[in-house]
């Protein structure tokens, strides 16, 4: 293997978008998730607010059952839409497999 470090080619892969400069030890220090403000989600169909959770990953757990769907708008841009469990059931029933 060459002496070139892999992370010099793909720094965003290892450091991520919100990394601070490397510490004296040479390792990158990541910011804590608490430093990023969490946007409150709501259902695109009924407008119900999502329950307060620590992360969005918790919303899609079996405890909460919210679903995130990816669709395209008229211009072909990708849209991410949150749905509560009851609206997702109706949404899924209308769509063919």
Order of alpha helices (4+ residues) and beta strands (2+ residues): alpha-alpha-beta-beta-alpha
